[in-house]
Amino acid sequence: MVFINDDEPILPSKKPNVPEGPLSKKIKEKISGLIKDQRFCVLSLKGENTAYGSLVSFTYADDLSEFVIPLQKGSRKYNLLVKEKEVCLVMDNRDTSPPSPNHIEGVNLLGTAHLLSDDKRRAGMKNQLIKRHPQLKSFVSSPTCSFFTITPKTFYHIVRFQEIYQWTPES
């Protein structure tokens, strides 16, 4: 078991080229279960002089290999993300969890963002976003809407505020 700041356990730390074990698969399943019920997340990235966070909608591949967020071209989020590729998406179940704070779970996804420029992929992502967020149809269909893909490097699943489980997808 690895601890951060002497009190936050990180389990397990996946080594490269080692097949996923039962615990790693269980962590992935817990992450998938939490994410499927969420429609929005906080996009966190390095701003011009400070950290920056913003609420965004998202969609994702079932295997958690790719996430997509729509952004307005020219917006602050867009301009920062064009410059800073390393991001963190923060998702949690506060809106669906029981009243006790001890049942709140969260996921921090650390990854790399890329502006999606392929028209065929853009069309597919637009349809996927509309299916997940029908209320955003006019926004994601607008010529001023852009799509960023986020390729996850590491996921952290946080339980009871201090139990932190790490899952790293296969490369």
TAJOQUI-V501091 format. One record per residue. N is the residue number from 1. SS is DSSP state (a for helix, b for strand, c for the rest). PSI is psi as a letter, one per 30 degrees, with the letter a starting at -180 (* if undefined). D_CENTER is the distance of its C-alpha to the mean C-alpha in whole Angstrom. Layout:
BEGIN
N&SS&PSI&D_CENTER ; N&SS&PSI&D_CENTER
END
This chain:
BEGIN
1&c&k&25 ; 2&b&k&23 ; 3&b&k&23 ; 4&b&k&22 ; 5&c&h&24 ; 6&c&g&26 ; 7&c&f&25 ; 8&b&j&21 ; 9&b&k&21 ; 10&b&j&19 ; 11&b&k&19 ; 12&c&l&19 ; 13&c&j&19 ; 14&c&k&19 ; 15&c&k&22 ; 16&c&k&21 ; 17&c&g&23 ; 18&c&k&24 ; 19&c&l&23 ; 20&c&k&21 ; 21&c&l&23 ; 22&a&e&23 ; 23&a&e&21 ; 24&a&e&18 ; 25&a&e&18 ; 26&a&e&18 ; 27&a&e&15 ; 28&a&e&13 ; 29&a&e&15 ; 30&a&e&14 ; 31&a&e&10 ; 32&a&e&11 ; 33&a&e&13 ; 34&a&e&11 ; 35&a&e&8 ; 36&a&f&11 ; 37&c&f&13 ; 38&c&k&10 ; 39&c&f&11 ; 40&b&l&9 ; 41&b&l&7 ; 42&b&k&8 ; 43&b&j&8 ; 44&b&k&10 ; 45&b&l&12 ; 46&b&k&16 ; 47&c&a&18 ; 48&c&e&22 ; 49&c&g&23 ; 50&c&l&21 ; 51&b&l&17 ; 52&b&k&15 ; 53&b&k&13 ; 54&b&k&13 ; 55&b&k&12 ; 56&b&l&10 ; 57&b&l&10 ; 58&c&l&8 ; 59&b&l&9 ; 60&b&l&8 ; 61&c&k&11 ; 62&c&e&13 ; 63&c&g&13 ; 64&c&g&9 ; 65&c&f&10 ; 66&c&k&9 ; 67&b&l&6 ; 68&b&k&9 ; 69&b&k&9 ; 70&b&k&13 ; 71&b&k&15 ; 72&b&k&19 ; 73&c&k&20 ; 74&c&f&22 ; 75&c&l&20 ; 76&a&e&19 ; 77&a&e&15 ; 78&a&e&16 ; 79&a&e&19 ; 80&a&e&17 ; 81&a&f&14 ; 82&a&e&17 ; 83&a&e&19 ; 84&c&j&16 ; 85&c&f&14 ; 86&b&k&12 ; 87&b&l&9 ; 88&b&k&7 ; 89&b&k&4 ; 90&b&k&6 ; 91&b&k&7 ; 92&b&l&10 ; 93&c&g&13 ; 94&c&e&16 ; 95&c&f&17 ; 96&c&f&18 ; 97&c&l&19 ; 98&c&l&23 ; 99&c&f&24 ; 100&c&k&24 ; 101&a&f&22 ; 102&a&f&22 ; 103&a&f&20 ; 104&c&k&17 ; 105&b&l&14 ; 106&b&l&11 ; 107&b&k&8 ; 108&b&k&7 ; 109&b&j&5 ; 110&b&k&7 ; 111&b&a&8 ; 112&b&k&10 ; 113&b&k&11 ; 114&b&k&14 ; 115&b&k&16 ; 116&c&j&16 ; 117&c&f&20 ; 118&c&j&21 ; 119&a&e&23 ; 120&a&e&23 ; 121&a&e&19 ; 122&a&e&19 ; 123&a&e&21 ; 124&a&e&19 ; 125&a&e&16 ; 126&a&e&18 ; 127&a&e&19 ; 128&a&e&16 ; 129&a&e&15 ; 130&a&e&18 ; 131&a&e&18 ; 132&a&e&15 ; 133&c&i&16 ; 134&a&e&20 ; 135&a&f&21 ; 136&a&g&19 ; 137&a&e&21 ; 138&a&e&23 ; 139&a&e&21 ; 140&a&f&19 ; 141&a&f&22 ; 142&c&k&23 ; 143&c&f&25 ; 144&c&g&23 ; 145&b&k&19 ; 146&b&l&17 ; 147&b&k&14 ; 148&b&k&12 ; 149&b&k&10 ; 150&b&j&8 ; 151&b&j&9 ; 152&b&k&7 ; 153&b&e&10 ; 154&b&k&10 ; 155&b&k&8 ; 156&b&k&10 ; 157&b&j&11 ; 158&b&k&14 ; 159&b&k&17 ; 160&c&h&20 ; 161&c&f&18 ; 162&c&f&20 ; 163&b&j&19 ; 164&b&k&16 ; 165&b&k&15 ; 166&b&k&14 ; 167&b&k&13 ; 168&c&j&13 ; 169&c&l&13 ; 170&c&k&16 ; 171&c&*&17
END
